[in-house]
Amino acid sequence: MGKRRHQRAKETGPQYRKNQRIRVPEVRLVDENGEQAGVVETNDARRRAKEAGLDLVEVSPNARPPVCKIMDYGKFLYQQRKKEKANKSTTKGSSQLKELRVRPAIDDHDLSYRLTNGVRFLQTGHKVQVVCIFKGRQMAHPEHGFDVMKKVAEALKDFGKIEAPAKMMGRRMTMLLSPLSGLQKPKGKDGAPKKVPSKPAPAAPDAPPASSKPS
C-alpha cells in the first residue's frame, strides 16, 4: 500500500498512459533503441517492452494510431521534470525590454526619479529603451531631446552601455541601453554603494575676506 502511494507521488505532473492502461488495438511503436518499428498490435508491443524489462509508454495519444515508445518510465518522468524546471528558471531570469520615458524639458527631480528606475532595470539584467516624446513646438528643437539623452547615458554609464544611439522617429526619440556584463553595483570611495547622480548642488559662494580690525 505504502509503495503504491510512493509511486503516485513520484508520478505527479504530466501523466502518460503506459502498459495495461493503453487500450487501443494497435500502436505505432518506437523501440527501446529509438528505432521505428511501424504499426504493431498493442499486445505485441507490451510483450516486447516486458521482455526488455521496460515500459510501453504512450507519448503521442492524438496520433492515429497513437505513438508508443518502449522506455524506462521512471527515468522519462525524471527527465521531463528536470526539463520543465530548467525552462521555468530560464523564463524567470530572461532579459526583458524596459521603457524609460523622459521629456525634452524634464526637470532634474523627475529625471533623477527615472534614472533610479533605469539603474534598477539594468542591474537586474534588462535592456532599457529611453523614449523622449515631443509635443507641439518642442518639435522645432530636437537638440533638447539629444541633451536629455546625453544626460541619461552619462548618468547610467556605470550600469549600462549604449546599444543603439539616440535617433528621432516622428515625435519620438529613442535610445537603447544594455546592461554591462558581470554588472555589480559600483561603490564609492568609502565602500558604500554608489548612488544615481541627482541634481548637482549649487556651488557655495566665496566667503568674503575677513575684515582687519585696527590694533
ABEGO torsion letter per residue (X at the ends): XAAAAAAAAAABEBBBBBEAABABABBBBBBAAGBBAEBBBAAAAAAAAAAAGBBBBBABAABOBBBBBBBBAAAAAAAAAAAAAAAAAAAAABBBBBBBBBBAABBAAAAAAAAAAAAAAAAAGBBBBBBBBBBEAAAABAAAAAAAAAAAAAAAAAABBBABBBBBBEABBBBBBBBBBGBBBBBBAAGBBBBBBBBBBBBBBBBBBBBBBBX
